[in-house]
């Protein structure tokens, strides 16, 4: 989750998404990771990037 957050803050959105999704595989109920992923998806949508939504 922390790696995802760092990538997210540095604009590496698709890499951040992959790390958030991996973090959720390991800890599916992590509310912070879920929230960060939703925020990331909103940014990706605004930028016209394709997200790997479930």
C-alpha distance matrix in Angstrom:
0.0 3.8 5.5 5.0 6.3 8.8 9.9 10.3 12.4 14.3 15.4 14.0 13.3 13.8 11.6 8.7 9.8 10.0 6.5 5.5 8.6 8.1 5.4 8.2 10.7 9.9 9.6 11.4 12.4 9.3 10.9 8.6 6.2 9.7 11.1 8.9 9.7 13.2 13.6 12.6 15.0 17.6 17.5 17.7 20.6 22.4 22.2 23.6 20.8 20.4 17.2 16.6 17.1 18.1
3.8 0.0 3.8 5.3 5.0 6.3 8.6 9.6 10.6 12.4 14.3 13.4 13.7 14.8 12.3 9.5 11.7 12.2 8.6 8.6 12.0 11.4 9.0 12.0 14.4 13.2 13.0 15.0 15.6 12.2 13.4 10.4 8.9 12.6 13.1 10.4 12.0 15.3 14.8 13.7 16.8 19.0 18.1 18.8 22.0 23.2 22.8 24.6 21.9 22.1 19.4 19.2 20.0 21.4
5.5 3.8 0.0 3.8 5.4 5.1 6.2 8.4 9.9 10.6 12.4 10.8 11.5 12.3 9.2 7.3 10.1 10.0 6.7 8.2 11.4 10.5 9.4 12.7 14.6 13.9 14.6 16.5 17.8 14.7 16.1 13.2 11.0 14.3 15.0 11.8 12.5 16.1 15.5 13.5 16.4 18.9 17.6 17.6 21.1 22.4 21.4 23.0 20.1 20.3 17.9 17.8 19.3 20.9
5.0 5.3 3.8 0.0 3.8 5.5 5.2 5.9 8.6 9.9 10.6 9.0 8.6 9.5 7.2 4.2 6.7 7.6 4.9 5.4 8.9 9.2 8.4 11.0 13.3 13.5 13.9 14.9 16.2 13.3 14.2 11.4 8.7 11.4 12.1 8.7 8.9 12.5 12.0 9.8 12.6 15.2 14.2 14.1 17.4 18.9 18.2 19.7 16.8 16.9 14.4 14.5 15.8 17.7
6.3 5.0 5.4 3.8 0.0 3.8 5.5 4.9 6.2 8.6 9.9 9.8 9.6 11.7 10.0 6.6 9.2 11.0 8.6 8.0 11.7 12.5 10.9 13.1 16.0 15.9 15.5 16.4 16.9 13.6 13.6 10.2 8.7 11.5 11.0 7.5 9.2 12.2 10.8 9.4 12.9 14.6 13.4 14.3 17.6 18.4 18.0 20.1 17.8 18.5 16.1 16.8 17.6 19.8
8.8 6.3 5.1 5.5 3.8 0.0 3.8 5.4 5.2 6.3 8.8 8.7 10.0 12.2 10.0 7.7 11.1 12.5 10.1 10.7 14.3 14.6 13.4 16.1 18.6 18.3 18.4 19.7 20.4 17.0 17.3 13.9 12.4 15.3 14.7 11.1 12.6 15.5 13.7 11.9 15.4 17.0 15.0 15.8 19.3 19.8 18.8 21.1 18.7 19.9 18.0 18.9 20.3 22.6
9.9 8.6 6.2 5.2 5.5 3.8 0.0 3.8 5.5 5.0 6.3 5.0 6.7 8.7 6.6 5.0 8.7 10.1 8.7 10.0 13.1 13.6 13.5 16.0 18.1 18.5 19.0 19.9 21.2 18.2 18.5 15.4 13.2 15.6 15.3 11.5 11.9 14.8 13.2 10.5 13.6 15.5 13.2 13.2 16.9 17.7 16.1 18.1 15.5 16.7 15.1 16.3 18.1 20.7
10.3 9.6 8.4 5.9 4.9 5.4 3.8 0.0 3.8 5.4 5.3 5.7 5.4 8.5 7.9 5.2 7.9 10.6 9.7 9.6 12.8 14.3 13.8 15.6 18.3 19.0 18.9 19.2 20.1 17.1 16.7 13.6 11.7 13.5 12.5 8.8 9.3 11.7 9.7 7.1 10.5 12.0 9.8 10.4 14.0 14.5 13.6 15.8 13.6 15.1 13.4 15.0 16.3 19.1
12.4 10.6 9.9 8.6 6.2 5.2 5.5 3.8 0.0 3.8 5.5 7.6 8.4 11.8 11.2 8.8 11.7 14.3 13.0 12.9 16.3 17.6 16.7 18.6 21.5 21.8 21.4 22.0 22.4 19.1 18.4 14.9 13.9 15.9 14.3 10.7 12.2 14.1 11.4 9.7 13.3 13.9 11.3 12.7 16.2 15.8 14.9 17.8 16.2 18.1 16.8 18.7 19.8 22.7
14.3 12.4 10.6 9.9 8.6 6.3 5.0 5.4 3.8 0.0 3.8 5.7 8.1 11.2 10.3 9.2 12.5 14.5 13.6 14.4 17.6 18.5 18.3 20.5 22.9 23.4 23.6 24.3 25.1 22.0 21.6 18.2 16.7 18.8 17.6 13.9 14.7 16.8 14.2 11.9 15.0 15.9 12.8 13.4 17.1 16.7 14.9 17.7 15.8 18.0 17.3 19.3 21.0 24.1
15.4 14.3 12.4 10.6 9.9 8.8 6.3 5.3 5.5 3.8 0.0 3.8 5.4 8.8 9.1 8.4 11.0 13.4 13.5 14.1 16.7 18.3 18.5 20.3 22.6 23.7 23.9 24.1 25.1 22.3 21.8 18.7 16.9 18.2 17.1 13.5 13.6 15.2 12.7 9.9 12.5 13.3 9.9 10.1 13.7 13.3 11.2 13.9 12.1 14.6 14.3 16.7 18.5 21.8
14.0 13.4 10.8 9.0 9.8 8.7 5.0 5.7 7.6 5.7 3.8 0.0 3.8 5.9 5.6 6.1 8.7 10.3 10.8 12.2 14.4 15.6 16.4 18.4 20.3 21.4 22.2 22.5 24.0 21.5 21.5 18.7 16.2 17.7 17.3 13.7 13.0 15.3 13.7 10.3 12.4 14.2 11.4 10.4 14.2 14.7 12.4 14.2 11.5 13.3 12.7 14.6 17.0 20.0
13.3 13.7 11.5 8.6 9.6 10.0 6.7 5.4 8.4 8.1 5.4 3.8 0.0 3.8 5.5 5.0 6.1 8.7 9.9 10.3 12.2 14.2 15.1 16.4 18.4 20.1 20.5 20.2 21.8 19.5 19.2 16.9 14.2 15.0 14.7 11.4 10.1 12.0 10.7 7.0 8.7 10.8 8.5 7.1 10.8 12.0 10.2 11.6 8.8 10.2 9.3 11.4 13.4 16.7
13.8 14.8 12.3 9.5 11.7 12.2 8.7 8.5 11.8 11.2 8.8 5.9 3.8 0.0 3.8 5.3 5.0 6.4 8.8 9.9 10.6 12.5 14.3 15.4 16.8 18.8 19.8 19.4 21.6 19.8 20.0 18.2 15.0 15.5 16.1 13.1 10.9 13.1 12.8 9.1 9.6 12.5 10.9 8.4 11.7 13.7 11.8 12.0 8.5 8.6 7.6 8.9 11.7 14.7
11.6 12.3 9.2 7.2 10.0 10.0 6.6 7.9 11.2 10.3 9.1 5.6 5.5 3.8 0.0 3.8 5.4 5.2 6.4 8.7 10.0 10.7 12.4 14.4 15.5 17.0 18.4 18.7 20.9 18.9 19.7 17.6 14.3 15.7 16.6 13.3 11.6 14.6 14.4 10.8 12.2 15.2 13.6 11.7 15.2 17.0 15.1 15.7 12.2 12.3 10.9 11.2 14.0 16.4
8.7 9.5 7.3 4.2 6.6 7.7 5.0 5.2 8.8 9.2 8.4 6.1 5.0 5.3 3.8 0.0 3.8 5.5 5.2 6.1 8.6 9.9 10.5 12.3 14.3 15.5 16.2 16.4 18.2 15.8 16.3 13.9 10.9 12.5 13.0 9.6 8.5 11.7 11.3 8.1 10.2 13.1 11.7 10.8 14.3 16.0 14.8 16.0 12.9 13.1 10.9 11.5 13.3 15.8
9.8 11.7 10.1 6.7 9.2 11.1 8.7 7.9 11.7 12.5 11.0 8.7 6.1 5.0 5.4 3.8 0.0 3.8 5.4 5.1 6.1 8.5 9.8 10.6 12.4 14.4 15.0 14.5 16.5 14.8 15.2 13.6 10.2 10.8 11.9 9.2 6.7 9.7 10.4 7.2 8.0 11.5 11.1 9.6 12.5 15.0 14.2 14.6 11.4 10.7 7.8 7.9 9.6 12.0
10.0 12.2 10.0 7.6 11.0 12.5 10.1 10.6 14.3 14.5 13.4 10.3 8.7 6.4 5.2 5.5 3.8 0.0 3.8 5.6 5.2 6.2 8.6 10.0 10.7 12.7 14.2 14.2 16.9 15.5 16.7 15.5 11.8 12.7 14.6 12.2 9.7 12.9 14.0 11.0 11.5 15.2 14.8 12.9 15.7 18.4 17.3 17.3 13.7 12.4 9.8 8.5 10.8 12.4
6.5 8.6 6.7 4.9 8.6 10.1 8.7 9.7 13.0 13.6 13.5 10.8 9.9 8.8 6.4 5.2 5.4 3.8 0.0 3.8 5.4 5.0 6.1 8.6 9.8 10.7 12.1 12.9 15.3 13.3 15.0 13.3 9.8 11.7 13.6 11.0 9.6 13.3 14.1 11.5 13.1 16.4 16.0 14.9 17.9 20.2 19.3 19.9 16.5 15.7 12.9 11.8 13.5 14.8
5.5 8.6 8.2 5.4 8.0 10.7 10.0 9.6 12.9 14.4 14.1 12.2 10.3 9.9 8.7 6.1 5.1 5.6 3.8 0.0 3.8 5.4 5.0 6.2 8.7 10.0 10.2 10.3 12.2 10.2 11.4 10.0 6.3 7.9 10.0 7.9 6.3 10.0 11.3 9.5 10.9 14.2 14.4 13.8 16.4 18.8 18.7 19.3 16.3 15.4 12.0 11.1 11.7 12.9
8.6 12.0 11.4 8.9 11.7 14.3 13.1 12.8 16.3 17.6 16.7 14.4 12.2 10.6 10.0 8.6 6.1 5.2 5.4 3.8 0.0 3.8 5.4 5.1 6.3 8.9 9.7 9.1 11.9 11.0 12.6 12.3 8.5 8.8 11.7 10.5 7.9 11.0 13.2 11.4 11.6 15.2 16.0 14.7 16.8 19.8 19.7 19.6 16.4 14.6 11.1 9.1 9.6 10.0
8.1 11.4 10.5 9.2 12.5 14.6 13.6 14.3 17.6 18.5 18.3 15.6 14.2 12.5 10.7 9.9 8.5 6.2 5.0 5.4 3.8 0.0 3.8 5.3 5.0 6.6 8.7 9.4 12.6 11.7 14.1 13.7 10.1 11.4 14.4 13.0 11.1 14.5 16.4 14.5 15.2 18.7 19.2 17.9 20.3 23.1 22.7 22.7 19.3 17.6 14.4 12.1 13.1 13.1
5.4 9.0 9.4 8.4 10.9 13.4 13.5 13.8 16.7 18.3 18.5 16.4 15.1 14.3 12.4 10.5 9.8 8.6 6.1 5.0 5.4 3.8 0.0 3.8 5.4 5.2 6.1 7.6 10.0 8.5 11.2 10.6 7.4 9.5 12.4 11.2 10.3 13.8 15.5 14.2 15.5 18.7 19.3 18.8 21.2 23.7 23.6 24.1 21.0 19.7 16.3 14.5 14.8 14.8
8.2 12.0 12.7 11.0 13.1 16.1 16.0 15.6 18.6 20.5 20.3 18.4 16.4 15.4 14.4 12.3 10.6 10.0 8.6 6.2 5.1 5.3 3.8 0.0 3.8 5.3 4.8 4.3 7.3 6.9 9.5 10.1 7.0 7.5 11.1 11.1 9.6 12.4 14.8 14.2 14.7 17.9 19.1 18.6 20.4 23.2 23.7 23.9 21.0 19.2 15.5 13.4 12.9 12.2
10.7 14.4 14.6 13.3 16.0 18.6 18.1 18.3 21.5 22.9 22.6 20.3 18.4 16.8 15.5 14.3 12.4 10.7 9.8 8.7 6.3 5.0 5.4 3.8 0.0 3.8 5.7 5.7 9.4 10.0 12.9 13.8 10.8 11.2 14.8 14.7 12.9 15.6 18.2 17.2 17.3 20.7 22.0 20.9 22.7 25.8 25.9 25.7 22.6 20.4 16.9 14.1 13.9 12.6
9.9 13.2 13.9 13.5 15.9 18.3 18.5 19.0 21.8 23.4 23.7 21.4 20.1 18.8 17.0 15.5 14.4 12.7 10.7 10.0 8.9 6.6 5.2 5.3 3.8 0.0 3.8 6.3 9.2 9.3 12.8 13.5 11.0 12.4 15.8 15.6 14.6 17.6 19.8 18.9 19.7 23.0 24.0 23.3 25.4 28.2 28.3 28.4 25.3 23.4 19.9 17.4 17.4 16.3
9.6 13.0 14.6 13.9 15.5 18.4 19.0 18.9 21.4 23.6 23.9 22.2 20.5 19.8 18.4 16.2 15.0 14.2 12.1 10.2 9.7 8.7 6.1 4.8 5.7 3.8 0.0 3.8 5.7 5.8 9.5 10.7 9.0 10.1 13.4 13.9 13.4 16.0 18.3 18.1 19.0 21.9 23.2 23.1 24.9 27.5 28.1 28.5 25.7 24.0 20.3 18.2 17.4 16.4
11.4 15.0 16.5 14.9 16.4 19.7 19.9 19.2 22.0 24.3 24.1 22.5 20.2 19.4 18.7 16.4 14.5 14.2 12.9 10.3 9.1 9.4 7.6 4.3 5.7 6.3 3.8 0.0 3.8 5.7 8.4 10.6 8.7 8.3 12.0 13.2 12.1 14.0 16.8 17.0 17.2 20.0 21.8 21.6 23.0 25.8 26.7 26.8 24.2 22.2 18.5 16.3 14.9 13.4
12.4 15.6 17.8 16.2 16.9 20.4 21.2 20.1 22.4 25.1 25.1 24.0 21.8 21.6 20.9 18.2 16.5 16.9 15.3 12.2 11.9 12.6 10.0 7.3 9.4 9.2 5.7 3.8 0.0 3.8 5.9 8.9 8.6 7.9 10.9 12.9 12.7 14.0 16.6 17.6 18.1 20.2 22.3 22.7 23.9 26.4 27.7 28.1 25.9 24.2 20.4 18.7 16.9 15.7
9.3 12.2 14.7 13.3 13.6 17.0 18.2 17.1 19.1 22.0 22.3 21.5 19.5 19.8 18.9 15.8 14.8 15.5 13.3 10.2 11.0 11.7 8.5 6.9 10.0 9.3 5.8 5.7 3.8 0.0 3.8 5.6 5.5 6.3 8.7 10.2 10.8 12.6 14.5 15.5 16.7 18.8 20.3 21.1 22.7 24.8 26.0 26.8 24.6 23.4 19.7 18.5 17.1 16.7
10.9 13.4 16.1 14.2 13.6 17.3 18.5 16.7 18.4 21.6 21.8 21.5 19.2 20.0 19.7 16.3 15.2 16.7 15.0 11.4 12.6 14.1 11.2 9.5 12.9 12.8 9.5 8.4 5.9 3.8 0.0 3.8 5.5 5.0 6.1 8.5 9.8 10.6 12.3 14.1 15.3 16.7 18.5 19.8 21.0 22.9 24.5 25.5 23.8 22.9 19.3 18.7 16.8 16.8
8.6 10.4 13.2 11.4 10.2 13.9 15.4 13.6 14.9 18.2 18.7 18.7 16.9 18.2 17.6 13.9 13.6 15.5 13.3 10.0 12.3 13.7 10.6 10.1 13.8 13.5 10.7 10.6 8.9 5.6 3.8 0.0 3.8 5.4 5.1 6.1 8.5 9.9 10.6 12.1 14.2 15.5 16.6 18.2 19.9 21.4 22.7 24.2 22.4 22.0 18.6 18.5 17.2 18.0
6.2 8.9 11.0 8.7 8.7 12.4 13.2 11.7 13.9 16.7 16.9 16.2 14.2 15.0 14.3 10.9 10.2 11.8 9.8 6.3 8.5 10.1 7.4 7.0 10.8 11.0 9.0 8.7 8.6 5.5 5.5 3.8 0.0 3.8 5.4 5.0 6.0 8.6 9.8 10.3 12.1 14.2 15.3 16.1 18.1 20.0 20.9 22.0 19.8 19.1 15.7 15.2 14.3 15.1
9.7 12.6 14.3 11.4 11.5 15.3 15.6 13.5 15.9 18.8 18.2 17.7 15.0 15.5 15.7 12.5 10.8 12.7 11.7 7.9 8.8 11.4 9.5 7.5 11.2 12.4 10.1 8.3 7.9 6.3 5.0 5.4 3.8 0.0 3.8 5.5 5.2 6.3 8.8 9.8 10.6 12.5 14.5 15.2 16.5 18.6 20.1 20.8 18.9 17.9 14.3 13.8 12.1 12.6
11.1 13.1 15.0 12.1 11.0 14.7 15.3 12.5 14.3 17.6 17.1 17.3 14.7 16.1 16.6 13.0 11.9 14.6 13.6 10.0 11.7 14.4 12.4 11.1 14.8 15.8 13.4 12.0 10.9 8.7 6.1 5.1 5.4 3.8 0.0 3.8 5.4 5.2 6.3 8.6 9.9 10.8 12.6 14.3 15.4 16.9 18.7 20.0 18.6 18.3 15.0 15.5 13.7 15.0
8.9 10.4 11.8 8.7 7.5 11.1 11.5 8.8 10.7 13.9 13.5 13.7 11.4 13.1 13.3 9.6 9.2 12.2 11.0 7.9 10.5 13.0 11.2 11.1 14.7 15.6 13.9 13.2 12.9 10.2 8.5 6.1 5.0 5.5 3.8 0.0 3.8 5.5 5.1 6.1 8.6 9.9 10.7 12.2 14.2 15.5 16.6 18.2 16.5 16.6 13.6 14.4 13.5 15.4
9.7 12.0 12.5 8.9 9.2 12.6 11.9 9.3 12.2 14.7 13.6 13.0 10.1 10.9 11.6 8.5 6.7 9.7 9.6 6.3 7.9 11.1 10.3 9.6 12.9 14.6 13.4 12.1 12.7 10.8 9.8 8.5 6.0 5.2 5.4 3.8 0.0 3.8 5.4 4.9 6.1 8.6 9.8 10.3 12.1 14.2 15.2 16.1 14.0 13.5 10.2 10.6 9.8 11.8
13.2 15.3 16.1 12.5 12.2 15.5 14.8 11.7 14.1 16.8 15.2 15.3 12.0 13.1 14.6 11.7 9.7 12.9 13.3 10.0 11.0 14.5 13.8 12.4 15.6 17.6 16.0 14.0 14.0 12.6 10.6 9.9 8.6 6.3 5.2 5.5 3.8 0.0 3.8 5.4 5.1 6.3 8.8 9.8 10.5 12.5 14.3 15.2 13.9 13.5 10.5 11.5 9.7 11.8
13.6 14.8 15.5 12.0 10.8 13.7 13.2 9.7 11.4 14.2 12.7 13.7 10.7 12.8 14.4 11.3 10.4 14.0 14.1 11.3 13.2 16.4 15.5 14.8 18.2 19.8 18.3 16.8 16.6 14.5 12.3 10.6 9.8 8.8 6.3 5.1 5.4 3.8 0.0 3.8 5.5 5.1 6.4 8.7 9.9 10.9 12.6 14.4 13.5 14.1 11.7 13.6 12.5 15.2
12.6 13.7 13.5 9.8 9.4 11.9 10.5 7.1 9.7 11.9 9.9 10.3 7.0 9.1 10.8 8.1 7.2 11.0 11.5 9.5 11.4 14.5 14.2 14.2 17.2 18.9 18.1 17.0 17.6 15.5 14.1 12.1 10.3 9.8 8.6 6.1 4.9 5.4 3.8 0.0 3.8 5.4 5.1 6.1 8.6 10.0 10.6 12.2 10.6 11.3 9.0 11.2 11.1 14.2
15.0 16.8 16.4 12.6 12.9 15.4 13.6 10.5 13.3 15.0 12.5 12.4 8.7 9.6 12.2 10.2 8.0 11.5 13.1 10.9 11.6 15.2 15.5 14.7 17.3 19.7 19.0 17.2 18.1 16.7 15.3 14.2 12.1 10.6 9.9 8.6 6.1 5.1 5.5 3.8 0.0 3.8 5.4 5.0 6.0 8.6 9.8 10.3 8.8 8.8 6.4 8.8 8.1 11.5
17.6 19.0 18.9 15.2 14.6 17.0 15.5 12.0 13.9 15.9 13.3 14.2 10.8 12.5 15.2 13.1 11.5 15.2 16.4 14.2 15.2 18.7 18.7 17.9 20.7 23.0 21.9 20.0 20.2 18.8 16.7 15.5 14.2 12.5 10.8 9.9 8.6 6.3 5.1 5.4 3.8 0.0 3.8 5.5 5.1 6.3 8.7 9.9 9.9 10.7 9.3 12.2 11.2 14.4
17.5 18.1 17.6 14.2 13.4 15.0 13.2 9.8 11.3 12.8 9.9 11.4 8.5 10.9 13.6 11.7 11.1 14.8 16.0 14.4 16.0 19.2 19.3 19.1 22.0 24.0 23.2 21.8 22.3 20.3 18.5 16.6 15.3 14.5 12.6 10.7 9.8 8.8 6.4 5.1 5.4 3.8 0.0 3.8 5.4 5.2 6.3 8.7 8.5 10.6 9.9 13.2 13.2 16.8
17.7 18.8 17.6 14.1 14.3 15.8 13.2 10.4 12.7 13.4 10.1 10.4 7.1 8.4 11.7 10.8 9.6 12.9 14.9 13.8 14.7 17.9 18.8 18.6 20.9 23.3 23.1 21.6 22.7 21.1 19.8 18.2 16.1 15.2 14.3 12.2 10.3 9.8 8.7 6.1 5.0 5.5 3.8 0.0 3.8 5.5 5.1 6.1 4.9 6.9 6.7 10.3 11.1 14.8
20.6 22.0 21.1 17.4 17.6 19.3 16.9 14.0 16.2 17.1 13.7 14.2 10.8 11.7 15.2 14.3 12.5 15.7 17.9 16.4 16.8 20.3 21.2 20.4 22.7 25.4 24.9 23.0 23.9 22.7 21.0 19.9 18.1 16.5 15.4 14.2 12.1 10.5 9.9 8.6 6.0 5.1 5.4 3.8 0.0 3.8 5.4 5.0 5.8 7.0 7.5 11.1 11.0 14.6
22.4 23.2 22.4 18.9 18.4 19.8 17.7 14.5 15.8 16.7 13.3 14.7 12.0 13.7 17.0 16.0 15.0 18.4 20.2 18.8 19.8 23.1 23.7 23.2 25.8 28.2 27.5 25.8 26.4 24.8 22.9 21.4 20.0 18.6 16.9 15.5 14.2 12.5 10.9 10.0 8.6 6.3 5.2 5.5 3.8 0.0 3.8 5.5 7.7 10.1 11.0 14.7 14.7 18.3
22.2 22.8 21.4 18.2 18.0 18.8 16.1 13.6 14.9 14.9 11.2 12.4 10.2 11.8 15.1 14.8 14.2 17.3 19.3 18.7 19.7 22.7 23.6 23.7 25.9 28.3 28.1 26.7 27.7 26.0 24.5 22.7 20.9 20.1 18.7 16.6 15.2 14.3 12.6 10.6 9.8 8.7 6.3 5.1 5.4 3.8 0.0 3.8 5.6 9.0 10.7 14.5 15.4 19.1
23.6 24.6 23.0 19.7 20.1 21.1 18.1 15.8 17.8 17.7 13.9 14.2 11.6 12.0 15.7 16.0 14.6 17.3 19.9 19.3 19.6 22.7 24.1 23.9 25.7 28.4 28.5 26.8 28.1 26.8 25.5 24.2 22.0 20.8 20.0 18.2 16.1 15.2 14.4 12.2 10.3 9.9 8.7 6.1 5.0 5.5 3.8 0.0 3.8 6.6 9.2 12.9 13.9 17.5
20.8 21.9 20.1 16.8 17.8 18.7 15.5 13.6 16.2 15.8 12.1 11.5 8.8 8.5 12.2 12.9 11.4 13.7 16.5 16.3 16.4 19.3 21.0 21.0 22.6 25.3 25.7 24.2 25.9 24.6 23.8 22.4 19.8 18.9 18.6 16.5 14.0 13.9 13.5 10.6 8.8 9.9 8.5 4.9 5.8 7.7 5.6 3.8 0.0 3.8 6.3 9.9 11.7 15.3
20.4 22.1 20.3 16.9 18.5 19.9 16.7 15.1 18.1 18.0 14.6 13.3 10.2 8.6 12.3 13.1 10.7 12.4 15.7 15.4 14.6 17.6 19.7 19.2 20.4 23.4 24.0 22.2 24.2 23.4 22.9 22.0 19.1 17.9 18.3 16.6 13.5 13.5 14.1 11.3 8.8 10.7 10.6 6.9 7.0 10.1 9.0 6.6 3.8 0.0 3.8 6.7 8.7 12.1
17.2 19.4 17.9 14.4 16.1 18.0 15.1 13.4 16.8 17.3 14.3 12.7 9.3 7.6 10.9 10.9 7.8 9.8 12.9 12.0 11.1 14.4 16.3 15.5 16.9 19.9 20.3 18.5 20.4 19.7 19.3 18.6 15.7 14.3 15.0 13.6 10.2 10.5 11.7 9.0 6.4 9.3 9.9 6.7 7.5 11.0 10.7 9.2 6.3 3.8 0.0 3.8 5.5 9.1
16.6 19.2 17.8 14.5 16.8 18.9 16.3 15.0 18.7 19.3 16.7 14.6 11.4 8.9 11.2 11.5 7.9 8.5 11.8 11.1 9.1 12.1 14.5 13.4 14.1 17.4 18.2 16.3 18.7 18.5 18.7 18.5 15.2 13.8 15.5 14.4 10.6 11.5 13.6 11.2 8.8 12.2 13.2 10.3 11.1 14.7 14.5 12.9 9.9 6.7 3.8 0.0 3.8 6.4
17.1 20.0 19.3 15.8 17.6 20.3 18.1 16.3 19.8 21.0 18.5 17.0 13.4 11.7 14.0 13.3 9.6 10.8 13.5 11.7 9.6 13.1 14.8 12.9 13.9 17.4 17.4 14.9 16.9 17.1 16.8 17.2 14.3 12.1 13.7 13.5 9.8 9.7 12.5 11.1 8.1 11.2 13.2 11.1 11.0 14.7 15.4 13.9 11.7 8.7 5.5 3.8 0.0 3.8
18.1 21.4 20.9 17.7 19.8 22.6 20.7 19.1 22.7 24.1 21.8 20.0 16.7 14.7 16.4 15.8 12.0 12.4 14.8 12.9 10.0 13.1 14.8 12.2 12.6 16.3 16.4 13.4 15.7 16.7 16.8 18.0 15.1 12.6 15.0 15.4 11.8 11.8 15.2 14.2 11.5 14.4 16.8 14.8 14.6 18.3 19.1 17.5 15.3 12.1 9.1 6.4 3.8 0.0
